[in-house]
C-alpha cells in the first residue's frame, strides 16, 4: 500500500504536501513525487525518502493545488519513471491499488499511438481521463468515465492542467479520506497525514467521487448524486516527538503498549454482542500476518471461555476455496488497518453468504470496521512502525475480552472464572512495562542471533503463536532468516535445521503443556542447539537445566503471553539496530497491504 496526499488551499501547497507525505512513509518509502498545478504542472520525482523530495522542490512550486505520493514498488522497479504522479495530456494522477486489466487497456492505447514512460499499471489512468476530457467531459465526469473502464482496486487523486483550482478523487477497494478546514480541502490515505492542515475528515465509500476546491468538499455517490459522509476530527499527531525520544516509531510503540492495552480494555468493557453473533455455534477467525498470529494466540482462550470450536484462517488462503460453513458460524475479522485487500475480499465473500461478522480493527473508520455487524475495536492508536507491536498485543487482549463477553452471554463462564480472567487482563499492561525494563537482556539475545544468522522459535498452544510472531518479527525488522514451529512438530522435519549452536527460542508456557515443551527443549539441547528460554517464574526452575540462556519474565498465565510478546519485539528491534537496518521499515512491503 502506498500513500496519497492532495491539497487545495489558496496558497502554495508543495511544502505542506511533502510534509504530509512524510507522515505516510510507513505506507511506502522507496520513491515519491509531487505535481502542482498552474500554469502547467510543476513535477518532481525522487527515488528514496521524502526528505529528498523536500530538498528537490526548493523554493519553487507556487501552485495552489497539488497531489503527492510515496510508493513501495509493486509493478515497476523503484525508479523515478515509475514514481507517481503520472501525467498525460494535461492530467496528473496518483494511484494506490491494482488495475487488473491494465495490460489490455495499455495495448489498446499503444495501438492508437499513445506512449508510456513507466512500467506501472497506474499510468493507464491519466490516459483514460485525458481521453474523456478531450471528448468534452468536465473533470468530475471524466474521472467517472475512466473508472467505468477500470477493473481492480484503486484510490485515485487527479489534478487538471486546465482546471488548476480543484482536485477530483475516487476510491474502489482502497482507503481514501477527504478533509477540510477554512478555505482548505484535502485528500489522504490516512487522515493523520493532514494533522495541522485540516480540522475534520470523512472516509469515502466505494464508488464515491469527490471534488475538492477552496470552497469545500463535495461528495457524490456511485449513482452520481450529492451525498454526505460522517465527519470526524483530525487528531493532532504526537508520534513524531515519541519517535525522537525512543529512536524509532517502532520502539516508541512498544513503550506505549501498556497505555494502549488499558485504553482497549476500557473501551470494550461495555460493548454489547448482537444476537446474530452471540448465538454462533462456531467461530472462524481470519487475519493476515501478525493479526493471524494474534487470532491463533487467543484461540485457546476463546474456546475455553465460550465452549465454541474456533478455526483460524489466513485470509489469502481462505479466499482460494469455498469452505463449507457449519450452521450458525460467525466470522471474526482481525486487522490493524481494516483495509488489507485479502481481508476485504473475505468480508465480501462472507457477507454474500450471510455470515454475521465481527471486526477487530484498530482503524475505526476503515472499510472492515464499517462493514461488520459488530465492531470490536482496539485502541492501539496510530502505529507507524511497519512491524506490528502494540496493535498485536491489543488484538490479543481484545479477542480474549470478546471470548469472556461471549462466554458470559452463553453461560459457559462461571463467576470464579470471570474473576480470574478479569484479574489477569487487568495485569497485562503492568506486565508489559516490567518486561520492557528487561531490554538489556533482549539486546544480548539479539547479538547472538545476528552472529549465527538464523533462528528457530518453538512453543505450544498460545505460545506457539507467539513463536510464529517472533519469527515474523526477525524476518521483518532485521531481515534475518527465522522459522517457527509448534514444539510438538520438531520431530517432523524442523529438527533438520538445528545445527551446533543454532539459536532456538523456546516460548515456555505454564500449565499442561510445560512438561512437553520442556522435553522438546531438552531434545534441542541434545542436538547441539543453543536454547534460549522465555519463561515465567513458575516454570523457570524446571527449564533451567536445559537452557543455555534463561530469561525469567514477569507475569503468570495470560500475563506470560504478553511478556513474551514484548520480549520478541525488543529482540527484533535490537537485531535491526545492530545490523543498521531501518527499524520502522519492513523490507518488501509497506504497513497496509493492498495486494491479494
N, C-alpha and C positions, 0 to 999 in steps of 0.2 A: 504494500500500500504506500502511495506517495502522498505528498502534501500540496494542497492548493490554497492560495490566498488571492483575493481580489479586493480592490478598494476604489471607491469614488467619493471624494470629499471636498472638491473645490479648491484644493491647493496641491502642490507637488506631492505625489504619493510614493515615489520609488523607495525612499529610505524606510518609510513605515512598512511597506510590503516586505522588504528584505528582513527587517527586524521581526515581523510576524512569522516569516518563513523559518527564521532561526528557532522558533519555539516548536516547529514541526519536524525538526531533523530526526526525531525518533521514528518518523514515518519513512524516511529515506534521506540519504546523505552522500550519495556518490556524485551527484551533479545537481545543478539548479539553474534557474533562469527567470528573467522578468521581461515583460513588454509593457511599455507605457504609451498611451495614445496621444496624438495631437501636437502638430500636424504630422501625419505619417506615424510610424512606430519607432520608438527607441527600444532596441533589443540588446540584451546581454545574456550570455550563457557561459557557465563555467563547469569544469569537472573538479569536484572537491566540495568542501564545506561552504556554508552560506557566508562565512566571513570573507571568502574570496569574492563572492558576488557583491558584497557590500563595498569592498575595495575597488571593484571594477566599475561601479557606477559613478564614483567621484561626486562631483557637484553638478553633473548634468541631469538629464531626465526630468524635464519640467512639467510633464503631462500630469493631469489631474484625475486620470482614471488609469488603472493598470492591473495586470494579473501576474502572478508569480507561481513558481512550482519548485519543489525539492523532490528528488527522484531516487528510487532504488531501481537499478536496471533490471527489467524483465525481458521484454522484447527489445533487442538492441543493446549493444555494449555501452559502458559508461564513457560516452564521447559527447563533445559539445553538439554535434549534429543530431544526436538522439535526445538531448535535453529539451525540455519544454520551456517556453511556448513554441508551438509550431505555427507558421504563418503561410497563408496562401491568398493571393489576390485581395489584400485588404482585410483579412480575417485572421486574428490571432487566437489560439486555443491552448488551454491547459486541460489535461485529462487524467483522471485516475480510473482504473478498471481495465477491462479486457474487451476489445472489439473482436468478436469471434469470426465475423465474416469479412474482416479487413482485406484478406487476400483477393477475394472476388471483386470487392469494391475497387481496390487498387489496380487490379488488372484492367478493369473497365476504364478507369481514369487514364492509365498509361496508353490504352488503345486510342483514347481521344487526344493524345499528345500532351497530357499533363505530366509534370515532373515531380520527383520526390527527392528530398535531401536525406531522410533518415531511414533507419531500419524498423521504426516503430509502427504499431498498429494505429497509434493516435493520429498520425498525420493525415489519414483519410478524412478526418472530421472537418478541418477547415476547408478542404476541397468541397465537401458536400454543402457546407454552409455558404461558401462563396458562390457556388452554382445557383443556389436558391436566391441569393441576393441579386445575382445577375439577371435572374428571371423576374425580378421586381418585388420579391418578398421583403417585408420590413424585418428588422433584426430579430425580433421575437419569433415571427413566423418562419424565418429562415432556419433558426435553430430547431424549431418544431419539425419542419420538413426533413431536415438532416437526420434527426433522431428516428424518424419513421423508417429510415433505411438501415439503422444500426441494429446488430444483434449482439447481445452480451450485456455486461455491466459497465456503468460509467457514471462519473461525476465530471461535469464539464463547466468551465467558465470561458466566456467568449468576449473578445474585445474587437470593436469595429473601427477601421480607419476613418470611415465616413460618418460615424456616429460616436465621436470620442468622448461623449458625456455619459456613457452608460456601459454596463456590463450585463450580459444575459447568461443565466446559469440554469442547469437542469441536472437531474440525477435519475438513475435507474440501477438500484442494487448497490451502489457505493455511497458512503455518507457524504452529506454536504449541508452546511449550515449557512443561513443568511443572517446578517446582523445589521444593527442600525444605531445611530446617535444623531444629534442635531446636524443637519446638512451632511451626513455621512452614511453611506451604505457599504456593506462589505459581504464577502463570502469567504468561507474557510472550511477545511476538512475537520477542524477541531476548533470550537469557539475559544478555547484558551489562547489560541494564537492572537486573538483580537483584544486581549486584555489591555485596557488603557486607550483603545481606539474606538470601541463601541460599548453601548450600555446594555443591550439585550440581544438575544439571538433566537432563531426558530429553526428547527430541523425540518428540512424538506422531505416530503413523502415521494415514493417512486412515481415518476411521471410528471411531477411538478416542474414548472418553469417559473423563473423569477427575473424581473428586470430591476436593476439597481441604478439609481440616479441620486444626485444630491437631494432630490425631493423626497426620497424614501424608497422602500422596497415594495414592489407589487408582485404578489404570488398568484399563479394560475395553476389550476389542477390539470389532470391529464385530459380533461374534456375541453380545456381552454377557457374555463370560467374563472373569474377572480375568486380567490378563496383566502381564508385566514388559517394560520397555524399557531400553535401555542408558543408564546414568547417567554423566555427565561432570562434571568440576569446573567451577564457575562462576569464570571468570578475574576477577581484580581489575582494574577499569578504571583505566587510566593516561592515557587520551586527554585528559581534562579539563585536566590540567596542561600538556600539549603545546599544546593549543589556546590557552591563555592566553599561552604563550611566543611563539607564532607569529602570534597574532591571529585565527586561524580553524582549524577542523579540517582544511579542505582544504589550507591552506598547510603545516600540520604534517605531513600525509600525504605531500605532495610531498617534504618534508625527510626522511621516514623511508623513502623508496623504496629507497635503497641497502641498508639492513638487510633490508627485505622481499625484495628480489631475491636477496640472499645466502641467506636462510633458505629461499626457494623452491627455489633451485638445489641446496642441500644435501639437502633433503627428497626431491627427485626422482631423485637420482643412482642409488640402489639399487633403484628400483621395477622390478618385472618386468612385462612386457606379456603378457597371456594369448594363447594361440594363436588364439582367435577374432578378436582384433584384429590380431595380428602377421601373419596370413595374408591380410589385406584387400588387395584389388586396386584399391580406390577409397576415398577418404575424403570425407565430406560434413561440413563444419564449419558449425555453426549457432550463432548468437548474436543478441543484441539490442543496439542502441546501441553503447557503447564495446566491449563484448565482441565484437560483429560486426566492428568495426574491428580489434581485436586478431587475430581469425582471418584477416582479409584481409591484415594486415601480415605474419603468419607464413606465409601460403600459399606464397610463392615459395621460402622456405627449406624448407618441408615437401616440396614437390615435388622440389626439387633433391636433398635428402638421401635421400628414400625412393624416388624414381622412380615415385611413385604419383600419378595425377591427383587433384586436390583441388577440390571445389566449395565455395563459400562462400555460405551462405543466411541470409537474415533469417528468424527463427523465425515471425514473424507471417505472412509470405508463404508459407513452406514449408507451413504448416498449411492454406492455401487450396486446395492441389491434391494429387492423388495422384501425386506424382512417381515415375516408374519408377526402380527401383533396379537397377543392374547387379549381376552376380554378385559375391559377396564384398565388399560395401560395408560399411564401418564408419562409425558416426556419432560425431562429436566435438562434444559439447555444452559451450559456453563460457559461464559465468555467474559473476558475483561472488556474488550471493545464493543461487543454486541454487533459488530459489523463484518466479522470474518465471513468470507464468501461461502465456505462449506457449511457454516452454521446457519446462514440464511437459507441455503438450499435445503437443509434438514428441516428447518422451521416450515418452509413452504410445503415440503412433502408430508410432514405430519399434520399440518393444518388441513391439507386436502383429504387426509384420512380421518379427520375429525378427532384427532388425539388432543386431549387437554394438555396445555403447555405451561411449564414454569420456567421463567427466565431468571437465572442467577447471573446478573450483569452488573458491571461496575459503571458503565456509561449509561445513565438512566434516560437519556433522550435517544438512545440508539434504536435501530430497527428491531433488534431482538427484544429489547425491553418493551418497546411499544406494541409488538405483535403478540406477546404471550397473554395467556389468560390470567396469569399471576406473575407480577414482578417481585422477585425475592432478592432485593438489591444488596450489593456490597458497597461499603462506604470507604473504599481504599483511597479515594481522591485521585488526582491525576498521577499517572505513572509514566514518566518519560524514559526511564531506562528500558531498553528493548527487551531485556530479560525480565520475566515476571518475578516479583518479590512479594510486596505487600498485597498485591491482587491475589496471589496464590494462597497465602495464609488466610486472607479474608474469605475466599471461596470455600476453603475447608471449614472454617467456622460457620459460614452461612449454611452450608449443606448439613452440618451436624445440628445446627439450630432448626433447620427445616425438618430433619428427622425427628427431633424432640417434639416439635409442634404437631407433626402428623401423628406421632405415636400417642400423644396425649388425646388428640381427637378420636383416635381409633380405640383407645382404652388399652393399648399394649404397653404403656409406660406406667409403672407403679409410682406412688409418691416417693418411695425410697430412691428409686432410680432417677426420678426427676431431680431430686435434691442433689444427688451425687453428680449428675451431669451438669447441672447449673453451677455447682461449686467448681468443677473442672473448667467450664467455659469462662467463668469469672477470673480464673487464674492465668489464662493463656497469655494475656498481654504482659503481665509481670514476668512470666517465664521467658518470653522473647527478649525482654530487657536484660534479664540476667544472662541469657545465652549470648547476647551481643557483647557483654562485658568480657567474654572469654575469647575475644577476637585474636589475641596473640597466639593462642593455641591453634586456631584455624589457619593463621598465616603460616605457621610452621608446617602444617599438613600440606598446604598449597606448595611450599617449597619442594617437598618430597615428590609430589605429583608431577610437577613440571620437570624435575630431574629424570623421572622414569618415562614420562611422555604418554602413558595410558593408565586408565584406572577402571576397576570393576567395582560396582556397587551391588550389595545384596541386602535383602530384608524379607520379612514375611508379613502378610496382612497389610495393614495401613503403612507399615514401614517399607514394604516392597514398592509402594507408590512414591514414598519419599526417596527411595533409592533411584527410581526412574527419573525423578525430578533432579536429583543430584547429578546424574549422568548428563541430563539435558543441559544443566547449567554449565558444566565443564565444556560441553560442545559449543554452547552459545557464546560465553564470555571470553575465556582464553583460547577457545578453538582446539582443545585437547581431545584426543581420542578417549572416549569413555563409553562403557556399556553398563547395563543394569539387568539383573535377572532376579526373579523370585528365588530365595535361597534354596528352596527345595528342588529347583531346576538345575542346580550346579552340575549334577551328575549326568545331565542330558545334553552336554556339549560345552557350556561355558567354562568348565574346568580347563578346557584346551587352551585358553588364553592366559592361564596362571603359570607364570614362569618364576624363576628365582627373583625375589624382591618385587614382584608385581604388587602395586598398592591395591588392596581390597578394602573398601569402606563398608563396614557392617552397620547397618541401621538396626540396632537391637531394640526390640520391643519387649515389654513385660508381658506377663500372663502366660497363656497356654503355649505360645509359640517360642518362648525364650529358650527352653531346653533344646529344641530342634535347631534353632538358629545358632546356638552355642556349638552344637555338633558340627554344623556347616562351617563355622568359623575355624574350628579345630582342623577340619579337613583341608581348608585353605592353607593353614599354617604348616601342616604336614607336607604339603606340596611345595613349600618354599615361599609362598606369598607373604607379603608384608601386611599384617592385619591391623587395620585402624577401626576401632570400635567406638561408635557413638551410643552410649548407654546412659540410663538414668541411675540414680543412687541405688535403687532396689536390685538392679541386675549387674552392676559394675563388678562386684566381688566375684560373681560366677564367671564373668568374661575375662577377668584379669589374667588367668593362666594362658589364654590363647591369644592375647592381644599384644602386639608389638607397640602399639600406641593406644592407650585407653583414655577417652575423653568422657568425663562424668558430667553429664548435662543436668541442668536444673529441671524441676518438674517431675511429674509421675503420671502414668496413664495417658490421657489425652494431651497433657502438657508436654510429654516427651516428644510427641509428634511435631509440635510447633517448635520446640527447641532444636530438633534435628533439622527442620526446615531452615531455621536461621543459620545453623552450622554449615549446611551445604551451600547456602547463598554466599556466606562470607568466605568459604574456601574458594569458590569460583571467582569472586571479586579479587581476592588477593593473587590467585593464579594469573588472572588477566593483568593485574598491575605489574607483577614480576616479569611477565612476558611483553610488557609495553603494548598491550592490546587496549583499544578504546573500550572502557568498561561499559559505557552506555550503548554501545553499538554491537549488534549481532551480525556477524559476517554471513551474508547470504540472504538477508531479508530486513525489512523494517518491522515495526511492532505489530501492526494490524495487517493481516494477510488477506489480500483480495482474491488471489488465485485459488482455484479449486484443484 
